[in-house]
Amino acid sequence: MPRQVLIIHGWSDTSKSFVALGQFLSANGYQPKLIWLGDYISRDDDVRVEDVGIRMAEVIDDMLGRGELDGTFDVIVHSTGGLVARSWLTTRYRGQAEQCPMKRLIMLAPANHGSKLAATGKSLLGRVVKGYDNWFQTGQSMLNDLELSSPYQWELSQRDVLAAPGAQAGRCYSANAVWPFVIVGSHPYASMLRQIVNEDGSDGTVRVCAANLNACGVTIDFREIEEQRMMRVWESRLDCEVPLAVLPTRTHGSIVDPERTVGANREDIAESPEEQAELGRLVLEALACESFEDYRKLQGRWRDLSERTAARRADPPQGSSREFFHQYMQVNTYVIDDHGEPVPDYFLEFFSNTTKAHDDANVYLHRNVIEDVKKNSVNAALRNLYFDRTELVEGYYPRLPAGTPPELYMSISAAAPGRNVAYFEREKVGAEGKVRVHLEGDKTKRWLQRNTTHYVQIIIPRRPSAEVFKLRRLP
């Protein structure tokens, strides 16, 4: 017998958007009494994701106590709903994930690692468009959590996905705990007005690499002299890679409607009958997953599907651009000094050689590979960099001079906090640190992965000048 299913919406949305999904489940064996639609406040400026997670725990505990919810159920989330469910899981069941009643967590275009649209939502335009009926509130606190490379995402990811050096062990997603699944579209919006928020590698709202729950982490410590000791890769809290399915014809809006027919496809996106049915098939496949062995096999099938989506760049359908199917990655950086204090004013540069020579490859790198850089508005020490990884591998590396290994270097320089203190070296203006961050083909340097978010903590040495302290002989 099918388990109960809870459906949770995203920012500025309501459960009304999930009637079609509920009807699809009903048509496939789920009775209406098995389906619960969650609603939460997302556009009041005082409500954070964590607040919703805490209240979700209270409601679910009460319903479990009264027998209205079964002892085990599945959850389907959309967009910000992914952060809400993860917040509930990691707060209510921290260190006790095996006791969580949620077994399958099916995430439709989740903003697991943020959304570029959050900054727009906080802007004047966002308050006019989204806040006109809510006293011009758009959910400032929740949008802060959603903003790219937000402090909240750094903290939440280290609760359930990554373990930085020195962190305690613990798993939320494992054979005996929760099984997450991620389904996301790679087609931006086609309707005229919505196109203003589009970017390649996304569904119009959430980047594929930001939806993917699998993430990487690394600490780059410039206090170390030897390159081998500079980089410490973080441990993963995942028992195995989380299944990720990237669909070529779905946008952020249509990812919640499994039975979208051609007549209902208002975006006029070219779609075969098989592609139209794919979303529903994946949702039902995830709900029917009965063992962790099946879960691992499903991950492989979904990975193959995602690679087929990427391969469509060679022959994109009519009305689609080849860049829609490029595979991207994003890098979230957090720079601190060796006392643990944030460094807000720094500059990152990527290049192909230690001399930073402006060869054809470097020009191509900055023109075609690095597409966007965002400074977090809450903490300036946090940045988000958006890379076209397809262009990195297929465009940048082939342009390197003959005999040059396919590698990528990064340098960092930081503005001195004052005239008495500098970074890296005491007296040298413009001092910087350099490190090789990627070597194609070398597993130890291949942590810059496709469709993935990378958390990069950078530690730089803080150097007081010679004038800060002196000793003189007593006359």
Secondary structure, 3 states (H helix, E strand, C coil): CCCEEEEECCCCCCHHHHHHHHHHHHHCCCCHHHEEEECCCCCCCCCCHHHHHHHHHHHHHHHHHCCCCCCCEEEEEECCHHHHHHHHHHHHCCCCHHHCCEEEEEEECCCCCCCCHHHHHHCHHHHHHHCCCCCCCCCHHHHHHHCCCCHHHHHHHHHHCEECCCCCCCCCECCCCEEEEEEEECCCCCCCHHHHHCCCCECCCCEHHHHCCCEEEEEEECCCCCHHHHEEECEECCCCCCCEEEECCCCCCHHHCCCCCCCCCCCCCCCCHHHHHHHHHHHHHHHCCCCHHHHHHHHHHHHHHHHHHHHHHHCCCCCCCHHHHCCEEEEEEEEEECCCCECCCEEEEEECCCCCCCCHHHHHHHHHHEEEEEECCCCCCEEEEEEEHHHHHHHHHHHCCCCCCCEEEEEEEECCCECCEEECCCCCCCCEEEEEEEECCCHHHCCCCCCEEEEEEEEECEEECCCCCCCCCCC
